[in-house]
Structure formats: structure tokens, C-alpha cells
Amino acid sequence: MSNGNASPPCCRSIPPSPKGGRPRADDRECLEGLLWLLRTGARWQDIPPDLPSGSTCWRRLREWAREGILEDIQAVLVEQLAELGRVDLSELFADATFIRAKKGATTSVKPRLAKG
């Protein structure tokens, strides 16, 4: 994608619901809210009022993850950053706090020396 202004895959046009109700929050604004959270490390409820609410951004994140759109968004963003010379692969971080404990383990196991 050579056009820096192209929309990420999440920012597609979705027609209004025939049932009516509140209009769907803009995908691009939800993406901005998610990127703001990543940049600042703030809490969901601290999203600025000019962006969709934290609960709206959370629901959109869940929707995009379920539909496989997050991988597409990441690929587009990395490509655009690489074109701008803003990708630095010399320092990467991985956060594994989301990994579940082994099945059946309800608490952390005490170190051997602590037993006794």
C-alpha cells in the first residue's frame, strides 16, 4: 500500500441498522482510541472525550479480533510506518501476561525452597 492516506482494513463502510438505534461509532475513531491507549498506557475509562468511549473501543477491538481484522490492521500500519522509515526492529517487546495457567492450576506453585 503505497498511499499513506489509504484506510486501514477496519475502516469500511457499514450501512445503518434497519432497526434504527444509535449510529455506529466511526471505525477510524475507534482505531484512534485504541492507538491512544497503546501509546499512553492509560485505562479504558481515561480515553479522551473526543474519541469513542472505552466500552465502544473495547467492543470494536473484540469484533476486529474475532473477524481477523486486527492482523490486517497491523500489517497496514507496519507497512506505512516502514515506508516512512519509522520501523525500528532493533528493540522489540513481548508481553505474556495474557497466557493462561496450565489446566487444573488454580494458584501459583510455591518455589521448592519455600515449601516446608
GUTOR-755445 format. One record per residue (C-alpha): residue number from 1; x, y, z; residue in three letters. Coordinates in nm, 2 decimals. Layout:
BEGIN
+-----+--------+--------+--------+-----+
|   i |      u |      v |      w |  aa |
+-----+--------+--------+--------+-----+
| NUM |      X |      Y |      Z | ALA |
...
+-----+--------+--------+--------+-----+
// end
This chain:
BEGIN
+-----+--------+--------+--------+-----+
|   i |      u |      v |      w |  aa |
+-----+--------+--------+--------+-----+
|   1 |   0.00 |   0.00 |   0.00 | MET |
|   2 |   0.19 |   0.30 |  -0.12 | SER |
|   3 |  -0.08 |   0.56 |  -0.04 | ASN |
|   4 |  -0.03 |   0.69 |   0.31 | GLY |
|   5 |  -0.39 |   0.81 |   0.32 | ASN |
|   6 |  -0.55 |   0.48 |   0.24 | ALA |
|   7 |  -0.79 |   0.35 |   0.50 | SER |
|   8 |  -0.69 |   0.06 |   0.72 | PRO |
|   9 |  -0.90 |  -0.26 |   0.67 | PRO |
|  10 |  -1.11 |  -0.19 |   0.97 | CYS |
|  11 |  -1.24 |   0.14 |   0.83 | CYS |
|  12 |  -1.50 |   0.00 |   0.59 | ARG |
|  13 |  -1.84 |   0.14 |   0.52 | SER |
|  14 |  -2.12 |  -0.03 |   0.72 | ILE |
|  15 |  -2.48 |   0.07 |   0.65 | PRO |
|  16 |  -2.70 |   0.19 |   0.93 | PRO |
|  17 |  -2.90 |  -0.08 |   1.11 | SER |
|  18 |  -3.25 |  -0.12 |   0.96 | PRO |
|  19 |  -3.38 |  -0.15 |   1.33 | LYS |
|  20 |  -3.27 |   0.21 |   1.39 | GLY |
|  21 |  -3.09 |   0.30 |   1.72 | GLY |
|  22 |  -2.78 |   0.48 |   1.79 | ARG |
|  23 |  -2.55 |   0.53 |   1.49 | PRO |
|  24 |  -2.24 |   0.31 |   1.48 | ARG |
|  25 |  -1.92 |   0.48 |   1.61 | ALA |
|  26 |  -1.67 |   0.55 |   1.33 | ASP |
|  27 |  -1.42 |   0.27 |   1.29 | ASP |
|  28 |  -1.13 |   0.52 |   1.23 | ARG |
|  29 |  -1.21 |   0.70 |   1.56 | GLU |
|  30 |  -1.22 |   0.36 |   1.74 | CYS |
|  31 |  -0.88 |   0.28 |   1.60 | LEU |
|  32 |  -0.76 |   0.62 |   1.71 | GLU |
|  33 |  -0.89 |   0.54 |   2.06 | GLY |
|  34 |  -0.71 |   0.20 |   2.06 | LEU |
|  35 |  -0.38 |   0.36 |   1.94 | LEU |
|  36 |  -0.42 |   0.63 |   2.20 | TRP |
|  37 |  -0.45 |   0.36 |   2.47 | LEU |
|  38 |  -0.14 |   0.18 |   2.34 | LEU |
|  39 |   0.06 |   0.50 |   2.33 | ARG |
|  40 |  -0.03 |   0.62 |   2.67 | THR |
|  41 |  -0.08 |   0.30 |   2.87 | GLY |
|  42 |  -0.39 |   0.46 |   3.02 | ALA |
|  43 |  -0.71 |   0.29 |   3.14 | ARG |
|  44 |  -1.01 |   0.23 |   2.91 | TRP |
|  45 |  -1.22 |   0.48 |   3.10 | GLN |
|  46 |  -0.95 |   0.75 |   3.05 | ASP |
|  47 |  -1.00 |   0.77 |   2.67 | ILE |
|  48 |  -1.04 |   1.14 |   2.58 | PRO |
|  49 |  -1.40 |   1.26 |   2.53 | PRO |
|  50 |  -1.33 |   1.35 |   2.16 | ASP |
|  51 |  -1.29 |   0.98 |   2.09 | LEU |
|  52 |  -1.55 |   0.70 |   2.13 | PRO |
|  53 |  -1.60 |   0.57 |   2.48 | SER |
|  54 |  -1.37 |   0.30 |   2.63 | GLY |
|  55 |  -1.65 |   0.04 |   2.61 | SER |
|  56 |  -1.71 |   0.12 |   2.24 | THR |
|  57 |  -1.34 |   0.09 |   2.16 | CYS |
|  58 |  -1.33 |  -0.24 |   2.36 | TRP |
|  59 |  -1.62 |  -0.39 |   2.18 | ARG |
|  60 |  -1.47 |  -0.28 |   1.84 | ARG |
|  61 |  -1.14 |  -0.44 |   1.94 | LEU |
|  62 |  -1.32 |  -0.76 |   2.03 | ARG |
|  63 |  -1.51 |  -0.76 |   1.70 | GLU |
|  64 |  -1.20 |  -0.70 |   1.50 | TRP |
|  65 |  -1.01 |  -0.98 |   1.68 | ALA |
|  66 |  -1.30 |  -1.22 |   1.62 | ARG |
|  67 |  -1.31 |  -1.13 |   1.25 | GLU |
|  68 |  -0.94 |  -1.15 |   1.20 | GLY |
|  69 |  -0.92 |  -0.78 |   1.11 | ILE |
|  70 |  -0.65 |  -0.69 |   1.37 | LEU |
|  71 |  -0.38 |  -0.88 |   1.17 | GLU |
|  72 |  -0.48 |  -0.68 |   0.87 | ASP |
|  73 |  -0.46 |  -0.35 |   1.06 | ILE |
|  74 |  -0.12 |  -0.44 |   1.20 | GLN |
|  75 |   0.01 |  -0.53 |   0.85 | ALA |
|  76 |  -0.11 |  -0.20 |   0.70 | VAL |
|  77 |   0.03 |   0.01 |   0.99 | LEU |
|  78 |   0.37 |  -0.16 |   0.99 | VAL |
|  79 |   0.39 |  -0.12 |   0.61 | GLU |
|  80 |   0.30 |   0.25 |   0.63 | GLN |
|  81 |   0.55 |   0.31 |   0.91 | LEU |
|  82 |   0.82 |   0.12 |   0.72 | ALA |
|  83 |   0.76 |   0.35 |   0.42 | GLU |
|  84 |   0.81 |   0.65 |   0.64 | LEU |
|  85 |   1.13 |   0.50 |   0.79 | GLY |
|  86 |   0.97 |   0.47 |   1.13 | ARG |
|  87 |   1.01 |   0.10 |   1.20 | VAL |
|  88 |   1.29 |   0.01 |   1.43 | ASP |
|  89 |   1.33 |  -0.36 |   1.47 | LEU |
|  90 |   1.64 |  -0.33 |   1.70 | SER |
|  91 |   1.42 |  -0.32 |   2.01 | GLU |
|  92 |   1.10 |  -0.54 |   2.04 | LEU |
|  93 |   0.89 |  -0.62 |   2.34 | PHE |
|  94 |   0.66 |  -0.91 |   2.42 | ALA |
|  95 |   0.41 |  -0.92 |   2.69 | ASP |
|  96 |   0.29 |  -1.26 |   2.80 | ALA |
|  97 |   0.06 |  -1.16 |   3.09 | THR |
|  98 |  -0.23 |  -1.29 |   2.89 | PHE |
|  99 |  -0.11 |  -1.65 |   2.89 | ILE |
| 100 |  -0.33 |  -1.88 |   3.10 | ARG |
| 101 |  -0.20 |  -2.11 |   3.37 | ALA |
| 102 |  -0.19 |  -2.49 |   3.30 | LYS |
| 103 |  -0.52 |  -2.66 |   3.32 | LYS |
| 104 |  -0.61 |  -2.75 |   3.68 | GLY |
| 105 |  -0.37 |  -2.50 |   3.83 | ALA |
| 106 |  -0.56 |  -2.26 |   4.04 | THR |
| 107 |  -0.28 |  -2.07 |   4.21 | THR |
| 108 |   0.09 |  -2.02 |   4.15 | SER |
| 109 |   0.31 |  -2.30 |   4.27 | VAL |
| 110 |   0.54 |  -2.22 |   4.56 | LYS |
| 111 |   0.91 |  -2.25 |   4.49 | PRO |
| 112 |   1.07 |  -2.57 |   4.63 | ARG |
| 113 |   1.26 |  -2.38 |   4.90 | LEU |
| 114 |   0.95 |  -2.21 |   5.02 | ALA |
| 115 |   0.78 |  -2.54 |   5.10 | LYS |
| 116 |   0.83 |  -2.67 |   5.44 | GLY |
+-----+--------+--------+--------+-----+
// end
